[in-house]
Amino acid sequence: MISIAVDGMGGDHAPAEIVKGAISAIREYSVKIILFGSEKALLDHCSSPEAKSFIEKGLLEIQEAPESIGMSESPSVAFRKKKNSSIHLGLEWVRDKKADGFVSAGNTGAVLAVSTFILGRIDHVERPTLAAIIPSQFGPFIMCDVGSNVDCKPRHLAQFAIMANHFARLVLKINTPRLGLLNIGEEEDKGNTAALEAYQMIKTLPLNFVGNMEGKDIMLGKSDVIICDGFVGNCLLKFGEGVEAMFGSFFKAEAKSSLRSLLGLLILKPSFMKFKKNFDYAEYGGAPLLGVNGVSVVAHGKSKERAIKNAIRMAIETVKSDMVSEIANNISTTFESLQKEPVS
Amino acid sequence: MISIAVDGMGGDHAPAEIVKGAISAIREYSVKIILFGSEKALLDHCSSPEAKSFIEKGLLEIQEAPESIGMSESPSVAFRKKKNSSIHLGLEWVRDKKADGFVSAGNTGAVLAVSTFILGRIDHVERPTLAAIIPSQFGPFIMCDVGSNVDCKPRHLAQFAIMANHFARLVLKINTPRLGLLNIGEEEDKGNTAALEAYQMIKTLPLNFVGNMEGKDIMLGKSDVIICDGFVGNCLLKFGEGVEAMFGSFFKAEAKSSLRSLLGLLILKPSFMKFKKNFDYAEYGGAPLLGVNGVSVVAHGKSKERAIKNAIRMAIETVKSDMVSEIANNISTTFESLQKEPVS
């Protein structure tokens, strides 16, 4: 049975929603969960008969982690000073093969730093990268990177393309993922220096590269994977969240402002729900950090029960797909053409 | 009377909508318009009694420009090869003080290149920059740069901040514009190399710097000006347009799918119109290129009559505010602290 180590202390709604998500996952999937964190705090949320029975059956285990890393702590400081955090200990279990994968909704920077340090990088991978699965009207797509690498060389973008391609193919089950490069124009000669050079590298790789994607194309289903540096990826991702929030607050205010609007909104509710469901990040819960020697899934800090359950499912799927070995086995070959470039 | 040279051949709806916009502007404002382009094509759209009377009164003038630059032509090639384009000739009139300002909805890259070449840069300005006025629920804000400078040094971002501040203050009449720096976190120590260094420069300038703005903050009215490099600015701007289009197409499809949705949408129409009006780019029409020795307003390629009229209003306001002289007179002082940095 697959076992997943879960950071019980990470995220805005920890530990209550994390424990709920873990219990949901055990109920729905064939999985064993090891929760890391304050034993007392975690046990407080395990008082239901179902939770107790899972503990008795050995499907739910709690491991004391005396430290926890706050959401706004400096990742580099926390990484060095809190070696007994729930993130460190959970990832050590993965490194030591006592668990098959790790899930955290905690401090993203800390999860990335500790994952890279404890699990190590896959050979040839210079920069592990954080992909996000973004729901859209045309189905989910992957954006990579979304914040772990804010200064990228063209070669790094090409490496992201290779890794995100494996992720899309093996975990999201997209046969021949269409890869696009985020840029300011469709033409090959458009873009900043990094995008221009990355374009030339990616087009030589054995990938289904469909060229440049402009900002307006992002939500239109033109590619399954969009490659960009983590600075612009992060700005876009958060901008999207902001637009959604703004949209919601506008119509809430409208509903209060007139009976007519309230009536219209009530009638349209099914449409709004359908629209919203298209963009429900909780549907995927999280994404594995690509390029490290093990499965480490980063979930959204706002994750509640369902998002955590789905992040655990993502970890299970990633383990089952053997994505880490696939990347390790194939990356040296696909990297050959890139390795010829001088490491600048 | 202020006179504005207008590119009659630029934009997706040229020349018909450009001529209409020019006539609207003459009707509403105290302005003389000189249209540059194919005399025959432009005159074809000037057959109304109103247009004829404007021509007779000397309020509307047509200047033959034998060449025009296509929307997808390479700006650098067009810039060199088409010296008799409507963009070149219109800007020459501004340089030669025969017109006070220029407006074009044509090939943005070409307008930028030709404006910089013909009008010249203001002393101390290294990179003229394209700002966009973005409508939002909380009123308009400026995003700068949005595509003219895709590889920016920190110093360039600081220069954008100074110029955009003058623009916001003088043309948009915001007393003490709040300036934000687009970044991936609120904290001073977050960001890529360019953002980190730009933060340190901008905070030393005599500006109302309110710190980093994350993607989610962009639409929330937290600042009047958002500074970013042209790559990320362009991606965000187009992403926003894409989201708006996606939103529209979703609800159009819903209206067709069920009577209930159609009814709800009809009832909610005033709300939707109100929402849409918040994001109507045509309300501002265009923005002046900042940092050149003259007024050159870049309008959206999709501009129709109203957007062109408003872009002309923007040119008039910019001329009246004497923004170009204000930037020229103040920038040397405010640049002193930046000039100490080695030009890298």
Contacts between the chains, C-beta under 8 A, distances in Angstrom:
chain1	res1	chain2	res2	distance
A	74	B	189	7.8
A	136	B	246	7.9
A	137	B	246	6.1
A	137	B	250	6.3
A	147	B	184	5.9
A	150	B	184	6.3
A	150	B	191	6.5
A	150	B	192	3.9
A	151	B	192	4.8
A	151	B	193	5.3
A	182	B	235	6.2
A	184	B	147	5.9
A	184	B	150	6.3
A	184	B	230	7.5
A	184	B	231	6.1
A	184	B	234	4.3
A	184	B	235	6.7
A	184	B	238	7.9
A	189	B	74	7.8
A	191	B	150	6.5
A	191	B	231	7.4
A	192	B	150	3.9
A	192	B	151	4.8
A	192	B	229	7.8
A	192	B	231	4.6
A	193	B	151	5.3
A	195	B	231	7.4
A	214	B	235	7.5
A	214	B	238	5.2
A	215	B	234	6.8
A	215	B	235	4.2
A	215	B	236	6.5
A	215	B	237	6.7
A	215	B	238	3.1
A	215	B	239	3.7
A	215	B	240	7.6
A	215	B	241	7.5
A	215	B	242	6.2
A	216	B	238	4.2
A	216	B	239	6.7
A	216	B	241	5.2
A	216	B	242	3.7
A	216	B	245	7.2
A	217	B	242	6.7
A	218	B	239	5.6
A	218	B	242	6.0
A	219	B	239	7.7
A	219	B	242	5.2
A	219	B	243	6.1
A	219	B	246	5.0
A	220	B	242	6.5
A	220	B	246	7.1
A	228	B	235	7.8
A	229	B	192	7.8
A	230	B	184	7.5
A	231	B	184	6.1
A	231	B	191	7.4
A	231	B	192	4.6
A	231	B	195	7.4
A	231	B	232	6.6
A	232	B	231	6.6
A	232	B	232	4.6
A	232	B	235	5.6
A	234	B	184	4.3
A	234	B	215	6.8
A	235	B	182	6.2
A	235	B	184	6.7
A	235	B	214	7.5
A	235	B	215	4.2
A	235	B	228	7.8
A	235	B	232	5.6
A	235	B	235	7.8
A	235	B	236	6.3
A	236	B	215	6.5
A	236	B	235	6.3
A	236	B	236	6.6
A	236	B	239	5.7
A	237	B	215	6.7
A	238	B	184	7.9
A	238	B	214	5.2
A	238	B	215	3.1
A	238	B	216	4.2
A	239	B	215	3.7
A	239	B	216	6.8
A	239	B	218	5.6
A	239	B	219	7.6
A	239	B	236	5.7
A	239	B	239	6.5
A	239	B	240	7.4
A	240	B	215	7.6
A	240	B	239	7.5
A	240	B	243	7.2
A	241	B	215	7.5
A	241	B	216	5.2
A	242	B	215	6.2
A	242	B	216	3.7
A	242	B	217	6.7
A	242	B	218	6.0
A	242	B	219	5.2
A	242	B	220	6.5
A	243	B	219	6.1
A	243	B	240	7.2
A	243	B	243	5.7
A	245	B	216	7.2
A	246	B	136	7.9
A	246	B	137	6.1
A	246	B	219	5.0
A	246	B	220	7.1
A	247	B	247	7.9
A	250	B	137	6.3
A	250	B	275	5.7
A	250	B	278	7.9
A	251	B	271	7.1
A	251	B	275	7.9
A	254	B	268	7.9
A	254	B	271	4.6
A	254	B	274	7.7
A	260	B	267	6.1
A	260	B	270	7.5
A	261	B	267	7.9
A	261	B	268	6.5
A	261	B	270	7.6
A	261	B	271	5.1
A	263	B	267	5.9
A	264	B	264	5.3
A	264	B	265	7.6
A	264	B	266	7.9
A	264	B	267	3.5
A	264	B	268	3.5
A	264	B	271	6.8
A	265	B	264	7.6
A	265	B	268	6.6
A	266	B	264	7.9
A	267	B	260	6.1
A	267	B	261	7.9
A	267	B	263	5.8
A	267	B	264	3.5
A	267	B	267	6.6
A	268	B	254	8.0
A	268	B	261	6.5
A	268	B	264	3.5
A	268	B	265	6.6
A	268	B	268	6.2
A	270	B	260	7.5
A	270	B	261	7.6
A	271	B	251	7.1
A	271	B	254	4.6
A	271	B	261	5.1
A	271	B	264	6.8
A	274	B	254	7.6
A	275	B	250	5.7
A	275	B	251	7.9
A	278	B	250	7.9
